[in-house]
Amino acid sequence: MGRAVFVLCYWWCMLVVLANGSLDVGVNWGNIATHPLPPKTVVQLLKDNRIRKVKLFDCDPKTLLALEGSGIEVMVAIPNLQLANMADSLVNAEDWVSENLLDFVDKVNISHVAVGNEPFLKSYNGTFVKHTFPALRNIQKALDKANLGKQIKATVPLNADVYESASSKPSDGNFRSDIKTLITQIVKFLKDNGAPFVVNIYPFLSLYQDDNFPIEFAFFEDGAKPVDDKNYHYTNVLDANYDTLLWSLKKIGVDDMKIIIGEIGWPTDGNKHATTKDAQKFYDGLFKRLNENKGTPLRPSAKFDVYLFGLLDEDQKSLEPGYFERHWGIFRLDGMPKFPIDFTGKGQNKMPIGAKNVEYMEQKWCVLDTSIVDNKITWMVQKQTDLACSNGDCSSLTPGSSCSNISNISHVSYAFNMYYQMRNQKKEACDFEGLGMIVDKNASQGQCLFPIMIDVGAGERLSFGFGGIIAAILTMFFMLM
């Protein structure tokens, strides 16, 4: 009876949302942050903006509890660091399913389990290669054994670097030679089990890695120089990348694989190409493309299944990929929108609805006390600034970023304030050997925001902040092996 009621309520929610006319897009919800929003607040944010699918990077019970009865479709995840344990035995996978899913399957619309995330990235130096497929098999077997295999499918989100094209034309696409045999096994297993191929596509990275990359091609703009390939015509990087994957699949004998774009988006800070203006332009173009309701040149009848990356900024993410990595959110850390975005794809240029009832810390900022600064202690100022940046978040100060053009003194104040806020406005966090000063006047300057953190409670700050730091350290360890 309980499951029947849940299913009825779920489909009623879906009918209401569909009646409102929004596109069928999801978002990635990550929480590698010192001060994450409460899960209930985020779920309300999703509902207010009529976002009906969400992709997670873990299986946190507090998050799933908040999603109960929401009607939102959920992809939960097993982090890369747990793949070895899942691969080790079917019993471990069964325990994971029992401990993480069984209490929620009748109350939350869980559709997929992401087994790892981009485990074949070249920067991981093969750390997760031998564990991924066995973990995938065991999780799907565990789902089947729990009578969840038809309802929930296991898959592996992969970065688009698992395939390549020597000529940059889609028809020359092929899976990387070092993992082609393994990818073939995974693809055929997914297909046999009715699971999708999940790929993360990032047009921004094409521009970030090559300033000469045609910007119109990344932004879906008219006038982009087309790429002609056999009888196919490409005017944007999404279609070209998607069809490169399709050609790669064809070459291993798979023509009709269901594909989900697990991540696609544009950052708003941390690089000259990462601005709110550019992000808005990208999403406007993306939604316009999705609203055309047509597939790609190679698969014209297909409908895109897309998860945007991401929902919120994450100030504890590793900066190894670039300073932009903490700024992928459509919303800031506190759930406030950054730019107008049209989730319907119908050209409605309006700001999305921000998070409600957010509780902030006191209206206090930490800045450089200029009354005691002179040339004799310039070296001390630099030392304390370096300390603040190495233990805080100064990604918005980097060249081309939102705070890169403020004065040198303001640079120092920004660094001091980020350190102070990330440490919960503790008085000693604004000392800096006597150089810091706490003020009650907003120190923000133009587009350079001096933020105040949200008040999430000491327990939440410690657990999430510490977890984010540990995750970053472990990720760096594996990348350097």
Secondary structure, DSSP 8 states (H G I E B T S, - for coil): -HHHHHHHHHHHHHHHHHHTT--SEEEEE---SSS---HHHHHHHHHHTT--EEEESS--HHHHHHHTTS--EEEEEE-GGGHHHHHH-HHHHHHHHHHHTTTTTTTSEEEEEEESSSTT-GGGTTTTHHHHHHHHHHHHHHHHHTT-TTT-EEE--EEGGGEEETTS-GGGEEE-TTTHHHHHHHHHHHHHTT--EEEE--HHHHHHH-TTS-HHHHTT-TT---EEETTEEE-SHHHHHHHHHHHHHHTTT--S--EEEEEE----SSBTTB-HHHHHHHHHHHHHHHTT----SSSTT----EEES-SB--TTS-SSS-GGGG---SB-TTS-B-S---TTSS---------SS--B--S-EEEE-GGG--GGGHHHHHHHHHHHHHHS--GGGSTTSTTTTS-HHHHHHHHHHHHHHHTTT-GGGG-TTTTEEEESS---BTTB-----B---HHHHHHHHHHHHHHHHHHHHHHH-
